[in-house]
Amino acid sequence: MSTLTNETKRDEKPTEEVGRVTIRFAGDSGDGIQLSGNQFSLATAFAGNDLGTFPDYPAEIRAPIGSPRGVSSFQISFSEYPIHTAGDEPDVLVVMNPAALRVHLRDLNRGGIIIANADNFTETYLKKAGYSNNPLEDGSLKAFRVIRIPVNQLNSKALENSPLPKKEKDRSRNFLILGVVYWLYDRPLEPSIEWIEQTFAKTPDVLEANRTALKAGYNYAETTELFTRHYTVRKATLPPGEYRNVTGTDALVLGLIAASYLSDTTLFYASYPITPASEILHSLASHKKDFGVRTFQAEDEIAAICAAIGASYAGDIGMTGTSGPGMALKSEGIGLAVMVELPLVVINVQRAGPSTGMPTKSEQSDLLQACVGRNGDCPVAVLAPASTGACFDVAIEAVRLATKFMTPVIILTDGFLANSSEPWRLPDIERLPDIRIERPTSPDGFWPYLRNERTLARPWAVPGIPGLEHRIGGLEKEDVTGDVSYDPRNHEKMVNLRDEKIRRIALEYPPTVIFGEPAGKLLVVGWGSTYGAIMSAVENVRAKGRKVSYVHLHHIWPLPTDLGEVLGRFEKVLVPELNMGQLRMLLRGEYGYPVVGFNKVQGCPFKVSEIQRRIEEFV
């Protein structure tokens, strides 16, 4: 935190203005850490700051309580100026138990603040976390400012008149410590109080307990001598418009619904539950009544994609979603959609692999799987959003390309993008892309594989129209007629046609945007969720007067038609990825340039400082 102005008086305690703050909440999954983080994000968006968040979940569903394996965390960074990430190291670490301190202390800035629930630093919890002594008392934390709060006792005192049993009262402890942090960073209580009143309207005792705990924490911070000051962050100057705080999943779902509206076509989404993609199904299902969305929870991944293909054959926009292991099971279905040439949107919320891997951790390790991971020559289009808000635009683009070119389109998001949040400006409906779908209605001149001269797409004929009957299936098609064909020359012709159709999608792209000089010594190329860290690192290096340029790819396959020429203008190309170098491999194979990779495979995002150091080695 950097001080920007002199202190001012408020509530008899000075207030200090700071430009940016990064806070990390940590504790057991049962401590309501994610709820605390989401509520703090809501209050921060309401306060008018720019923000970025990073929720991090334990991979085990029932990890031992108080153990390092069961620690859940939520990091939020908020500022008075535009930011791209949730920050590297936190300025403040809020811990509910010793295990949370053990796991996250290494990341805390020197001189940072530790707010600890002292009541949980008992002999039992200390032993579970691997401490032989209480770190709050043994002097090992002297490099930090430690604030010990008896959260359990304060919560019990605040709720002593509540009729709830003790176990239910204890669930409100996260709101009490949240109230403390609200006071410390001048956050408004109203958004959280409104959320509590709406969420627990049918359980008034729970409603009152949470509301009371939140206010008790706020009042405790205001009156106790533990805090000598509090901090405020001015509103950020953002482009004018109406904003809401969204996760990547929120934005993706809204984009899919908008695409359905723009194309005047029913959205059908089929999937099998898998972390971290399940929330897409849950969210879309909640919009059934409002937007006519159709959702289907299938018995397995294969059934889900086959149901989506069936919906597309029937004239709906077929969609399915999954994560890495599920993509492996869907690969044959994607090949079927390529063969029959039907529009299909496949969403892969990537996670750490291979196999089951680390289900709640994020990677970019499915890029090659998306581009080439099927039997035979089986080309599809692949898109990747760069930020949570960009998930909205990519969803619309996927539907537009899938229906225009009659092909599957894969969207590569990941666990970080799906769960993190940021302020998102609501778009102008009138400025959204036009998705015009033209279907044959007359048998005159109709052939199921008679192609559009420009896009090479075949007609999307809806079953039930006399004279438009045609055969589909996974066997090779005869050109124009669609009949089953084993002719070798026809097979080669159809393979080339399907490949050329995908390559023509690149003609739809806008020119590649370069941040920085159009030519020079170093170009950084990124894709997907690495955008925020790369952009921040590039901005930091450029602020030092050093020249470095940056290109971020939203369309992964086919690659932009001008990308090769752009790469050729720079002496070196650096590609940071959360994998072992998959985009680097594609760029080398397509263009032959000596692309250099910077790779991280730890199940967590890049830090800005990591990429900045790597860039500075070149410039």
N, C-alpha and C positions, 0 to 999 in steps of 0.2 A: 504494500500500500504506500502510495506516495502522497505526502501532504501538499495541498495546493494553495490553501489560504490560511490566514491566521484563525485562531480559535474564536468561537462566538459563544455567548451564553445561551443556555436553554435548559429549563427545568432545574436550574441551579447547578448543572453539570455542563462543562464546556462541550461544544460540538466541533468536531474536526472534519473539514471537507477533504475527501480523497477522490482520486480519479478512477481507480478500479480496485475491486476487492474480489478475492477468490476464497470461497468457503467450501469445506468438505465436511459433510455429516457422515458419521460412521457408527455402526453398532451391529447387533444381531438383526437378522431378517425380521424377527418378531418385535423389534423396537420401533417399527414404523419409519425407518430411515427414508425409504423412497417417498412415502407420503409427506414427510417433513420437507424433503427437497423439492417436491412438486409444489407444495404450498408456498415455500419461500420463492420459488420461481414465479408463481402466480402473483404474489405480492410485489415482486421486483418488476415484473412486466407492468403491473398497475401503477407503479411509481414512475414509470417512464424511462427506465434504464435499458440500454442494450444488454443482452445477456447470452450466455451459452452454458449448456449443462452437460454433464457426463454421469449418468447413472451406471453403477457397476454392481452386479448381482453375484452372489455365490452360486457356483455350479451345482452344488448338492442341494436337493430339496429339503432334506432334514439333517443338515449338519449339526453336530453337537452344540448345544447352547453354550455360549461363552468361549468357543474355540476359534482360532484364526481362520479355519476353513469356512466358518459360517458368517464371516463379516460381510455386511452389505454397506455400500457407500453411495453417496450422491454429491457430486461437485458442481458448484455453480460459480461462474465468474460474471460480474456485472459492472458496468462502467458508464461514464458520461460521454463516451465516444464509441464509434462502431468497433466491434470486436468480432473475431472469426472463430474463437475457440472457447472452451471452458477453463482455459488457463493451464499452466504447467503445474507449479507447486502452489499449494494453498497458502493463504495468509492466515487463515483461521481453521483449526481442526476441532470439530465438535465430536467427542467420543462418549458413547454410552457405557463402555466397559473396557477392561484392560486389553482384550484381544483387538479391539478397534485401534487402540493406541499402538499396540505392537505392530500391526500390519501397516499403518499409515504414517507413523511418526517420521520415517525416513524421507517422506516427500515434503514435510512441512518446512517452509522458509525459516532460516535462522532468525530468531527474534520474533517469530510468529506467535499467535495466541492459541493456547489449548484450553478449551472449555470442556471440563470432564464431569461426568456424573460420579461424584466421589462415593456415593452410597454403593456403587457396584464394584468398587475396588476392594473387595473382600478377599480373604485368604483363598477361598474356593475359586473365585474368578481369576485371581492372580496366578494361581497354579495352572489353571486351564490355558492361560495365555502364555505360560512359560516364564513368568517372572518369579524370582526368588525373594525380591523385596518390592515394596510398593513404590513405583516410580514417582508418584505424587509427593512422596515424603523423603526419598533417599538422595535428593540433589542431582539426579541424573538428567533432569529437565531444566537445568539452570540456564541453558541457552535460549529458553522460551519463556513467554509470559503465561503462567499457569493459573487458571481460574477454576477453583474447585467449587462445585455446586451440589448440595445434597438434594438431588432431584427427587428421589423416592420419598424423602421426608416431606419436602415442600408439596409434592403432589398429594400425599396422604392428608396433610393439614388442610390444603385447599378444598379437598373433596370429603372432608370429614362428615358433612351433613348429607352427602349423596346416598341414596338408597341402594346403589349398585354394590355388588360383592367386591371384595378386595381385588380379585383377579381382573375384573372389568375396570375398576378404577385405575389399576396400574397401566392399562392400555393408553391412558391419557398423558403419560409421562413425556411422550414425544412432543405433544403440544405445549407442555410447560417449558421445556428447553427451547422450543421454537419461539415462544414468546420472549425469552431472554435474548435470543439472537435478533428478533424483530426490533427490540428496543436498541440494541447495540448498534444496529445499522439503519435505524430510522425507517423501518418498513411499516406500511399501514396494516392494521389489524383487520380492517373491514373485509377485504377479499376472502380471507380465511374464515372469518366469522360467518359470512354469507354462505361459503361452501359447507361449513359445519351444519348450519341451519337447514340447508337444502338436502344434504346427504343423510342426516339423521332425523329428519322430520317425523318419521314413524316411530322413533325410539327417543322420546323426549329426555329421559334420564341420561342417556349416552350423549345426546346433544348438549345438555347443560354441563355435563362433566368435562367434555372437550373444550367448550367455550370458556368455562371457569378456569381450566388449567392454562389455556393460552393467555388469558388476562392475568392470571397469577404470576406466570413467568415474566411477563412484561413489567408488572408492578414491582416484582422482586428486583429486577435489573435496575429499575428506576430509583429504588430506595436503598438498596444495599451499598455498602462501602467498597464492595469488590470492584466496582466499575467507577473510575474517576472521570470518564468521558465517554461519549459515543460518537459515531461517525455518520456522515451523510455523503451520498453520491448524487451529484446533480443529474437532472434528466438528460438523456442523450439527444443529440440533434439528429433525427432520422428523417428521411424523406416524408413529406406530408401524406397522410392517408389513415385508414382505419386498420389497426393491428390486433392480432390475437396471438397468444402464445401457443405454439403447436410443436408436437413431436414429429419426427419423420413419418411415423405411421399415420398420424392425423392428416398430414399434408398429402400423403400418398392416397389415402382413402378419399379425401375430398377431390383430388385430381381424377381418380377413377370415376367418381360420381359425376363430376363436371364433364368428362369425356362422354359418358353415357347420355347426358343431357345434350351436349353439342352435336352428337351424332344421331340423336333421336332413336337410340337403340337400347334395348334392355341389357343391363349388366348382370351377368351370371358368374358367380365366384364359387369355386369348389376347392376345398383343401382338407388336408388331414392335420390335426394338431401337431405342431413342432415348434420348439423354441429356436429363435425369437420371432417367428412369423405368425404365431397364432393370433396375435392381437389384431391383425388385418381382418381375419374372419369375424372376430368379435365386434369390431367397429363397424364393418359393413352390414352385419346382421342387425345392428341397432338402427340402421337407416332404411329398413325394408318398407315401413309404412310411409315415410316421407318421400322417398325417391323411387320406389318400386324395385329396389335392388333384390336380386335373388341370390341366396347363399345356400350352400350344401356342404355339410360336414361328411366327408366320405369315410369309408372303412379303412382305406389305406391310400398311399400316394398315387398308385397306379390308377385306382378308381377315380381319384380326384381329377387327374389330368384327362382321363378318358371322358368323364362327365363334361368337362369344359370344352373338349373338342366336339362332343355331341351338341352342346349348346350353340357353338359356332355354326355347326352344320345346319341347325334349326333356325339360324338367323340372328341369334343373340351375340353379344360380345363375350366370348368365353375367356375366363381368367382362372388362374390357379396360383397358389403361392406356397413356398416352402423354405427350407434352408438346405445347406450342402448335402447331407445324406439323402434328403428327399429328392433333390435334383438328380441324383444318381438313379433313383427309381423311376423318375419321370422321363429319363432320356429316350426310351423307346417311344413314349407318347409324343415327345417333341418331334421325333423323326416321322411319326405318322402324320402330324400336322404339317410338316414340311412336304411330305409326299402328296397328301390330298390338297395342299395349298389352301388352308383355311386360316383366318385370322385367329391368333391366340396370344394372350399376354401371360407370361410366366414371371412371377416375382420371386427372386432368391434373396432372402435376408441372410446374408452370409454370416457364418460363425466359424470359430476355430475348429479345424479338423486335423487329420482325416477321421473317418468313421464318426462315432459319437463325439469325439474330441472334447472341447470345452464349450458346452451348449450356450452359456451366457456370455461368452467372450467373443470379441469381434476380430475378424480378419478380412482380407481381400483375396482369399486363396481359391476362389472358384471362377476366376476370369477365364482360364483356359478351358475349364469345364463348360462354361457358357458358350465360348466361341467355337470350340472344336470337339467337345466331349460327347460325341455320338458315333454310332456306326455309319460307315459310308460317308460320302461327301454330302454333308447335311447342313448347309449354311442357314443361319438365322441372324436377325438384327439384335444387337446388344447395346443397351443404354445404361448409364450410371449417374444418378443424381449426385451433386457435389455437396449439398447441405440439406438440412431438414426442410426448409421452405422449397428448395428445388425439387423435392419429391413430387410436389403438386404438378409442376410443369412437365416433368419426365413422364408422369402417369398419362397425361394428355397426349404427349408426343408418342408414347408407345401405342396407344389406341389408334392414333392417326396413321401411323406407319403400318400397323398390323392390318387395318382395314383397307388402306390404299393399295398396299402391295400384296395382300392376301398371304401373309406369312406369320409365323410365330415371332414375337419380340420378347426378349428377356430383359428384365429390369434387375440390375445388380445393386441392391442396397446392402446394408449390414446392420449388425446389432447396435453399433454406436449411433448410426443415423436414425434407426428405428426408434430408439428410446430417448435420445437427447432432444432438447427443445431450444427454440429461439423465437423472438418476435417475428411475425410474418405479416406482411402488408397484404390485406385482402385485394385480390386482383379486380380489375374492371372487367365485368362479364363481356362487355361489348368488344374488348380487345383480345379475347381468347381466340385460339385458332379455329378455323372453320373445318369441321369434320363432316364432309359430305359423302354419303354412301349411296351409290347408285346400283340397284339390283335389277336384273332382267325380269321382265314381266310377260314377255311374249316369246313363243317358241320360234318365231321367224328369225332365222340367222343364228340361232343359239347353238353353241357347242360348249361343253363344260370346260375345255382347256383351250379355247380360242382367246388369245392374249391381247391385252391393251398394248398398243405399239410403243408407248412411252414407258410404262411401268412394268410391262410383261406380266401383269397380274391377270389371273383368270376371273371370269364373272362369279359373283357370289349369289348363286341361285338358291332360293329358299324352297325346301321340299313342300309338296302339296300343290304346286302350280302345274296344271296340265301342260305337257309338252316340254317341261324342263327337267324331267327325270334324268338322273345320271348316276353312274357308279362311283363310289369312293372306296378306299381301303389302302392297305399298306403295300400292295404289289405295284410294280412300275406301271405308269400310265402311257398309253399311246398319245402322241402329240395330237392336240385338237379334240379327238373323240373321247379321250379318257378311258378307253377300253384297256384291259390288262394286256401288257405287251412284254414279250421276252426277246424282242429284236435287239441285238447288240448296238446297232447304230442309233436306234430310237432311244435306248437307255443313255448313251453318251450325249445325245442331243438334249434330253430332258435334264440330265445332271448339269450341263452347261447353261441351260435356260434358267434353272433354279438359282445357280450361282450368280449369273448375270443380273437376275432380278434383285438379289440382295445388294450387289455392288451399285446398282442404280439408285438405291436408297441414299447413298452419299451425295447424289446430286440435289437432294432436298436440304442439305445442311447449309447454314450460313457460313461465311468465311471464318476461318480460325482466328480467334481473338488472342492477341499477344499482350500480356501485361508487361510493360517495359519496352526496351529498345527492340526494333524489328530484326536486328542482327547483332552478333557480338561473340563474346567468349563463352558464355554459359547460358543454356536454356534449361529450365526445370520443367518437366512434364509430369502431371499428376492426373489421377482419376478417382472418382468416388469420394469417400469421406475424408481423404487426406487433404482436401481443399483448404480447410481452415488453418491447419498447421503450416502447410506450405506457403499459403498467402501471407500469413503473419511473419514467417521466417524471411520471405523475399522482401516484404516491406521493411523489416528491421535492417536487413543488409543494405537495401537501397538508401535507407535513411542515413547510413554511414558514408554515402557517396560512392558506393561500389555498384557496378553495373551487372545486373543479373535480370533475366527475363523469365516469364512464366506462361505456360499454356496448360489449361486444364481441360481434359477431354470429357465431354458428356456423351458423345456418340463413340462407342468403343469399337463396334463392328457393324458395317464396314467402317474403316478409318476414313477421316475426312480427305477429300481429293487433293487438298492443298497442303496436307501435313508434311509430306516428304520434302516439298520445297522449303517449308518453314524450318524443318530440322536442319536442312543443308546450309542455312545461313549462320549457324553457330559452330564454334570450334568443338564444344562438348555439350552433351545432353545428359542430364541427370534425372533419373526416374525414382522417386521415393515411393515404396509400396509396402503394404502390410502383408507381404508374401515373399517368396524367394526369388521374385523377378519375372513375373508372368507378362506384364505389359512390356517390359524390356525385351523379352523374347519375341513378342509379336512385332515390335518396332524393328528389331534387328532383322527378323525374317522378311518383313515387308520392304524395308528400305536399305538394309545393309550397313547402316551407320553404326559406329562403335559406341552404342548407348551404354552409359554407366548406371548401375543400380545402387540404390540405398535401401536396404531391406530390414524389416523388423517383423518378427513372428513371435510375439509374446502375448497375444490375445488382448492387447490394449492399444489405443491410438498413439500416433507419434506425439512427442512433445515438440513445441516450437523450437526449443533450444537445441534439440537433437538435429533437426533439419538445418537450422541456422549454422551450426558448427560445420556440418558437411558442406554446405554451400561455400562457407568462408575458406574451406580448404582449396576450393577451385579459384576463387576470385581474390 
